[in-house]
Amino acid sequence: MKTFWIRFWKETEGQDLVEYALIVAAIALAMVAAVRGVVTALNSLYESIAAGLAFTSS
């Protein structure tokens, strides 16, 4: 049983997959944050355009 636990803790197989998954998760979080920023900016732009059009058509 002792050798099983020693081998288990020293085993590095599959470590690369976990690292790649963490990198992909970090990139995904960064993309979500960037998209939210773009959405906020676009929403503000469209609101100002709509307000300008409503003002000129009155």
Secondary structure as UniProt FT lines:
FT   HELIX           2..10
FT   TURN            13..14
FT   HELIX           15..57
//
